[in-house]
Amino acid sequence: MIPSLSAVVVGADRLGNIPNLLREHNIAITHHITGRDPAHQKKALHLPSGTQVVILLTDFLGHNVMKTFRNAAQKGGIQVVACRRSVCAMQQALLQGGLCQAEGCELKAKRA
């Protein structure tokens, strides 16, 4: 079995069905950050060690918070996926980002 990617999800108070979808794609959520804390708007932010993907839920984040996390990911050479907080939007973003590892993923995305 392929080892799972470790992801930091930023945005939203609740994730709904997104953790289930990410598990199907062999992505494990190591940290969920709501982005509400004013400290998340800092210029210099460090992501948890071992993070391989940063997922930004854009409909629940301000521009400054998104910019901070994008910059932190860029400094660490970490891939960023940005989408709305919905299973359909997440599926599409994973496919576009090359992170779609579920069997038949391409077929599911074409139907959507």
C-alpha positions in Angstrom: 0.0 0.0 0.0 1.2 3.5 -0.8 1.9 5.6 2.3 -0.6 8.4 2.8 0.2 12.0 2.2 0.0 14.2 5.3 -2.2 17.3 4.8 -2.9 20.4 6.7 -6.5 21.7 6.1 -7.0 25.4 6.6 -10.5 26.9 6.9 -14.0 26.0 8.1 -15.1 25.1 11.6 -16.3 21.7 10.5 -15.1 19.6 7.6 -18.2 17.5 6.9 -17.5 14.6 4.5 -14.2 15.9 3.3 -12.1 13.7 5.6 -13.8 10.6 4.1 -13.0 11.8 0.6 -9.4 12.5 1.5 -9.0 9.0 3.0 -10.3 7.5 -0.3 -7.4 9.4 -2.0 -4.8 8.2 0.5 -4.5 11.7 2.2 -4.4 11.9 5.9 -5.4 15.1 7.7 -2.7 15.7 10.3 -3.9 19.2 11.3 -7.1 21.2 10.8 -6.7 24.9 11.3 -9.9 27.1 11.2 -7.9 30.2 10.3 -9.9 32.3 12.7 -7.0 33.1 15.0 -5.4 36.5 14.3 -2.0 34.8 14.6 -2.7 33.0 11.3 -2.3 36.3 9.5 1.4 36.6 10.5 3.9 37.2 7.8 6.1 34.2 9.0 4.2 31.1 9.7 5.7 27.6 10.1 3.7 24.5 8.9 3.9 21.3 11.0 6.9 19.2 10.0 6.1 16.4 7.6 3.3 18.3 5.9 3.1 17.3 2.2 -0.1 19.1 1.1 -1.8 22.3 2.3 -5.5 22.4 1.5 -7.1 25.8 1.7 -10.9 26.0 1.9 -11.4 29.3 0.2 -14.9 30.1 1.1 -14.0 30.2 4.8 -10.7 32.1 4.7 -9.7 35.8 4.4 -7.2 36.8 1.8 -4.4 37.5 4.4 -4.8 34.1 5.9 -4.6 32.4 2.5 -1.6 34.4 1.6 0.2 33.5 4.8 -0.4 29.8 4.3 0.5 29.9 0.6 3.8 31.6 1.4 4.6 29.1 4.2 3.9 26.2 1.8 6.0 27.8 -0.9 9.0 28.2 1.4 8.7 24.6 2.3 8.2 23.4 -1.2 4.8 22.0 -0.2 1.9 21.6 -2.7 -1.2 23.8 -2.2 -4.7 22.8 -3.2 -7.4 25.5 -3.0 -11.1 24.9 -3.3 -14.5 25.6 -1.7 -15.6 23.4 1.2 -17.6 20.8 -0.7 -16.9 17.2 -1.7 -17.4 18.0 -5.4 -15.0 21.0 -5.3 -12.4 19.0 -3.4 -12.6 16.0 -5.8 -12.1 18.4 -8.8 -9.2 20.2 -7.0 -7.5 16.9 -6.2 -7.8 15.8 -9.8 -6.4 19.0 -11.1 -3.6 18.9 -8.6 -2.5 15.4 -9.6 -3.5 14.1 -6.1 -6.3 11.9 -7.2 -5.3 8.4 -6.2 -8.7 6.7 -5.8 -9.6 3.9 -8.2 -11.7 5.2 -11.1 -11.2 8.8 -10.0 -10.9 10.1 -13.6 -14.3 8.6 -14.4 -16.0 10.1 -11.4 -14.6 13.5 -12.3 -15.8 13.3 -15.9 -19.3 12.5 -14.7 -19.4 15.5 -12.3 
